[in-house]
């Protein structure tokens, strides 16, 4: 997860660099094509498992669609927002996941965690406000990313222990190309600007390759982490992505959050870490109880 927190913002920075010259659809198609091509030899040489049962394949298809939409929303956000602001706003995701657990999965969520959820959302609004004042509605694209990846993470947890991470990412890359290629052809015929194809120059091809390699490595690291460690252990580490993104944004784009956004980032991190610590304590207390009753449906 620490590797993910370093590699993912690097990929976002490259996407921000190239997003003005390469249409979104082509950017996504080449990003996933590189993922599939890079991982095929790793699966073959390592004799890794990649075949899936019907249920896992269906969930992988859903995960891939969510992945396409989430990355597309993030790449769009980066065209309007500084890197650190976009990443920080997207960190409303833990609060969304908490609410999904309560209202979709029927999990018990106490008052203190709901209050922390509200506080964290206020922190996110503090980051959104200056960005919204500067660019308008596009400042909300990272919120779309957060909602999307909240569901993406839930699906990933369902299949992480039943699949090889490298095989999962290879199959996902192939599915994404199969989805995006006909969409690009349709967009080209219809004249939709975000789905048009252009001819990249040498520098742009290098950046496109970098996006694919960095994106594949980042999500491979995340999938590995979910397979080998509990989410309560991993969640606090994810917040390191914000200072890493801030550092990269400063080094590459000379961007730094203003005072209000910085305060909002601190509030968001504090609220998110409180939720993580609280859930960890409750999980340990629950594990220590002698259980004889039937499990709640959400736990099955």
N, C-alpha and C positions, 0 to 999 in steps of 0.2 A: 504493500500500500504506500510506503514511503517512495518507492520507485515511481508509482503511478502519479503521486503528487508533484514529482519533479518533471516527468516526461510529458504528462498531459498539457500543462501550460506551455511547454515548448512547442507542441503541436498546434495549440491555439494561436501562438504568436506567429508561426509560419502561415497559418490560414489567414490571419489578419494582414500579413504582408502581401499575400497573393490574391486576396479576395476582391480587390478592385479591378483586376485585369482578367480573371478567369470566372466565367459564369458559375453560379452555385451548383447547377445540375452536373456540369462537367467536373467540378471540384469534388463532388460527392462520388461520382462514378469512378474517377481515377483513384480516389482515396481507398475505396473498397476493393477495386481491382488490384491495387498494389498489395493490399492485405491478403487477398486470396493467392496471388502469385508468390509472394514471399513465404507464405506458410505451407504451401503444397510440398516443397522439398523437405521442410522440417518434419512434416507428418510422414512422408514416405521414408526418409532416411532413419527416422526414429521409430518406425513401425508403430506409430501412435494410433489409438482408436479414434475413428471419426464417424463410423456408422452409428445411427441413432434409432431408437424405438419410435413408433408413431407418435406417442405423446410428447417425447422430448423433441422430436423434429418439429411438431406443431408449435411448441413453446419457443423453439429456436427461431422459427419463421416470425412469430410475434415479436420476439426480442430484436430481430434484425430490422423489422419495420420501425420499431421504437428507436433503434439505434440510428437509422437513417434520418428520422424526423428530428431527433434530439441534436445530432451533429449539424443538420441543416439549420436548425434554429440558432445554435451557438455560432456557426459561421456567419449567419445573418447579423446577429447581435454584435459581433466583433467589427463589423463594418461601421457601426455607429458609436460604440462605446470603448473606453480604455479597457485594456485587458484585465486589470485588477478589478474594476467595477463590474464587468460582465461576470467574472468568476464569483465575486462576492455576492451579487444578487442571486446567482444560481444556487447559492448555499441556503436558500429557503427550503431546499429539498428535504433535509432531515425533519423539518416541521410538517411538511406535506406528508412524508412517510408515516409520521406519528398519527396524523389525522386519518390517513388511509387505514392504518391498523385499527383505529377505533371504530370508524364508521363503515368500513368495507369488510374487514376481517373479524370484527366484533371483539377485538382485544380490549382488555381493561386499561384505561389510561386515567391516572389520577389527576386531581385538580392542580397540583404543583407543576406537573409536566405540561398541562394545558396552558397555565400561566406563562411558563417558560416559552412555550410555543408562540404566545401572543407577543411576548417581549422580543423574541427573535424576529418576528415579522415586522415589528416596529423598527428594529435595527436595519432590516432589509429596506424598508421604506426610506430610511435616512440615507441609504446608498442610492436608491432609485431617484430621490428628489432632485439632486443637482443634475443627474443624467437626463431625467425627464424634462427639466427646464431647458436643457441644452438641445436635445434631439427630439423630444416629444414621445409619441407612442412606441417607437422602436426600442426605447429603454426598457420595455417590458418583455422583450424577447428572452432574456435570461430566466424570467419566471416561467415561460413556456418550456424552456430547457429543464427547469427544476421539476415541473409536473411530469414531463415525459420521462425523465431519468428516475423519478421515484418509482414509477411502474416498471421501468427497465430493471432496476435493482431487485424488485420483488420477483420478477420473472427469472432473473439470473440466479437468485438464491434457490429457486425451485429446481434448477438443472445443474448447478455448479458441481455438486458431488456425484452426478451421474454421467458426466462427460469429461473428456480430456480437454484442458484449456486450449491447447494448440489446435486440436481437432475442431473444437467448437468455433474458434475464431476463423478457421479456414472455411468451414461450412457456411458460417455467417457471411463471410466475404463473398462466397459464390452466390448465395441467395440474394445478397444486396445487388450484385452485378446483374443477375437475372431480372430483378425488379426494376432497376434504374435504366437499363439499356432500352427497353421498349418505351419507357416514359420519356427518355431523351429523344428517341426517334419521333414520337408524337409531338413533343414540344418543338422540335426543329421544323416539322411540317406546319405546325400552327403558328410559328413565329413568336413563341413565348421567349422573351429575352433571357430569363434565368435558366432556361433549358436549351439555349443555343450552344453550338460547339465553335470554339476558336482554335487557332493553331498556336500553341505555346512556343516561346523561344527557349534557348538553352537554359537560361536562368530559371524560367518558370517550370521547365520539366524537372529541374533539380529540386525546386521547392515542392512540387507535386509529389515527387518520390519521397521527400522528407516527411510530408504530411502523412502519407500512407504508412511509412515505417514507424514514425513516432506514435501515430494513432493505434496501430496494431500492437506495438510494444506496451503502450499504456493500458489498453483494455485487457491484454493478456496478463499483465501484472495484477490488475484488479480482479480478474476471474480467478487467478491462482490464489490471491489473498482470501477470497470468499470461500475457497475450497479448503484451505488449511487453517483458518483462524475464525473465531466467532465475530459477528458483526459488532458486538459491544467492544471488542478489542480494537477493531479496525477504524471505527467511526471517528474517534478523536484524532487519528492520524490524518484523516481527510482534510481537516482544517488547515494543515500545513500548505495545501494548495494555494490558499489566499496569499500568504506572504511570498511564496515562490512566484506566483503570478505578478505580484506587485514589483518584485525585484526584476523579473524579465521585462515587464512593461516599462520600467524606468530605464533599463539598459538598452532596450531595442527602440522604444518609441518616445522616451523621455516623458512618460506619463506617470503622474502620481495622484492618488485620490486627494480631494480637498479635505478640509477639516471635518465637515459634516459627514462625508462619506467614510472617512477614517474612523470617526466615532461610531458610525453605524456598523462598520465591519467588526469593531471590538464588541459591540453589543450582540451582534449575531453570533460571533464565536463563543462568547460567554454563555449565551442562552443555549446554543447547541451543545456545548460541552456539559452543561448542567443536565440536559436531557440524557446524554450518553451515560454520564456517571450514575444518574438516578436509575436508568434502565438496567445498568450493570448490577447495581445493588439489589434491585428487585429480582433479577434473574438468579443471582446467587442465593438470595433468601428462599426463593421458590424451589431451587434445586436441593436445598438442605431439608425441605419439608418431607416427612414420610407421606407419600401419595398413595391413596387407595381408591380415590374416586375416579369416575370416568373423565377423560380429558375433554377440555373445551374443544368444539369443532375447529376453532381457529388454530389450535395447536397441533392438529393432526397433519 
